[in-house]
Amino acid sequence: MCSPHPPLAADDADPYMLSWRGIDSKEYYQQDKAGLVNLSGCGNTVAGNAPLGMALILESLRWWVEEFHVDGFRFDLASCLCRDSKGKAIADPPLIRAIAKDPALAGIKMIAEPWDIGMYQVGTFPAHGVWAEWNGKFRDDVRKFIR
């Protein structure tokens, strides 16, 4: 059944909000004392290391792999997944470790764009032997050379 209210942005204060923020904002979005944290530069940042946020991501990845036989994922702004629910950097993020140890995700290609606003992890992304890194500096050098 269609709702008479259109889907709204996560930061909209409408009571008919259709987003994870309307369900449990603290479990699905990173927040500090001032409110929602935007470390991606394109919206509210998911709380991937909070229990429900991590479960949502892991279950979604498993679903894509098991149902559609997807053989890899590229995570834009993956450094956002290396932060706690308040946006502080974590040396060994539980989500990254859980993805690396998940039997359903074994052998799946994981590529991280290892930066976000304020954190640059090229060469230091916590890969756990599973993740490859997207190297923006190399990409930029190749573009300059070709031009």
C-alpha positions in Angstrom: 0.0 0.0 0.0 1.4 3.4 -0.9 1.8 6.0 1.7 0.2 9.5 1.0 3.5 11.0 2.2 6.6 10.9 0.0 9.9 9.5 1.3 11.8 12.2 3.2 15.4 13.0 3.8 16.9 11.6 7.0 17.3 15.1 8.5 13.6 16.1 7.8 11.6 16.6 11.0 8.3 15.3 9.5 6.5 12.8 11.8 5.9 10.5 8.8 9.7 10.0 8.4 10.7 7.0 6.4 14.4 6.5 7.3 16.5 4.6 9.8 16.6 7.8 11.8 12.9 7.5 12.5 13.4 4.0 13.8 16.4 4.4 16.1 18.7 7.2 15.1 21.4 6.4 17.7 21.8 2.9 16.4 22.0 3.7 12.7 23.7 7.1 12.5 26.9 8.5 14.1 26.1 11.4 16.5 27.9 13.8 18.7 26.6 16.3 21.3 25.5 18.6 18.5 23.5 15.9 16.6 24.0 13.8 13.5 27.6 13.6 12.2 28.4 14.1 8.5 31.8 12.6 7.8 31.0 11.6 4.2 30.3 15.1 2.9 27.0 13.8 1.4 24.7 13.2 4.3 24.4 11.6 7.7 27.1 8.9 8.5 26.0 5.4 9.2 26.9 4.0 12.6 28.5 0.8 11.2 30.1 -0.2 14.5 26.9 0.1 16.6 25.2 -3.3 17.2 22.1 -2.7 15.0 24.0 -0.7 12.3 26.6 -3.5 12.1 23.9 -6.2 11.9 22.1 -4.3 9.1 25.3 -4.1 7.1 26.4 -7.7 7.6 22.9 -9.1 6.8 22.7 -6.9 3.7 26.1 -8.1 2.4 25.2 -11.7 3.1 21.9 -11.3 1.3 23.5 -9.8 -1.8 26.1 -12.6 -1.8 23.8 -15.6 -1.2 20.7 -14.4 -3.2 22.4 -12.7 -6.2 25.9 -14.3 -6.1 27.6 -10.9 -6.0 31.3 -11.5 -5.8 32.6 -8.2 -4.5 31.8 -4.8 -3.0 33.5 -1.4 -3.2 32.8 0.8 -0.2 33.0 4.5 -0.9 34.3 6.6 2.0 35.1 3.4 3.9 36.9 5.3 6.7 33.4 6.2 8.0 33.2 2.5 8.9 36.3 2.9 11.1 34.7 5.2 13.6 32.5 4.7 16.7 28.9 5.9 16.9 30.2 9.4 17.9 32.5 9.7 14.9 35.8 9.0 16.7 38.4 6.9 14.9 38.7 3.2 16.0 42.0 1.4 15.4 40.4 -2.0 15.0 36.7 -1.5 13.9 34.4 -4.3 14.9 32.5 -4.1 11.5 35.7 -4.4 9.4 36.8 -7.4 11.6 33.4 -9.0 11.4 33.2 -8.7 7.6 36.7 -10.3 7.3 35.7 -13.3 9.6 32.2 -13.9 8.2 32.0 -17.3 6.6 29.3 -16.2 4.1 31.6 -13.4 2.9 34.8 -15.5 2.7 36.4 -15.1 -0.7 34.3 -12.0 -1.6 36.3 -9.1 -2.9 36.2 -6.1 -0.6 37.6 -2.8 -1.8 37.8 0.2 0.5 38.0 3.8 -0.6 40.1 4.5 2.6 39.2 8.1 3.4 36.4 10.3 4.5 36.2 13.9 5.7 39.0 14.1 8.3 40.6 10.7 7.9 42.9 9.4 5.2 43.9 5.7 5.5 45.6 4.8 2.3 48.1 2.2 3.3 46.8 2.0 6.8 43.2 0.8 6.4 42.5 -2.1 8.8 42.3 -4.7 6.1 42.5 -8.0 8.2 44.0 -9.6 5.1 40.7 -9.3 3.2 40.3 -5.7 2.1 42.0 -4.1 -0.9 42.4 -0.3 -1.0 41.4 2.1 -3.7 44.4 4.4 -4.2 43.2 7.9 -5.1 46.8 9.3 -5.4 47.7 6.6 -8.0 44.4 7.3 -9.9 45.1 11.0 -9.9 48.7 10.5 -11.1 47.4 8.2 -14.0 44.8 10.8 -15.0 47.5 13.6 -15.0 49.8 11.4 -17.1 47.1 10.6 -19.7 46.0 14.2 -20.0 
